[in-house]
Amino acid sequence: MMMGCCTATGMVFGLLGMLTPLIAIGAVIYLFAAKSKNPEHGEAR
């Protein structure tokens, strides 16, 4: 029982550890792309 719980928790943390940096990098790239495409819209905000 403990083994299964630990494995499931490890898988969840592993997925979060892999997804978090990917989401952060994607957000940064998206922000840079949006700023370079419409600088006026970026400045308005």
Summary of the structure (lengths in Angstrom):
residues: 45
radius of gyration: 18.3
end to end distance: 52.1
largest distance: 57.3
contacts: 83
relative contact order: 0.08
helix: 93%
strand: 0%
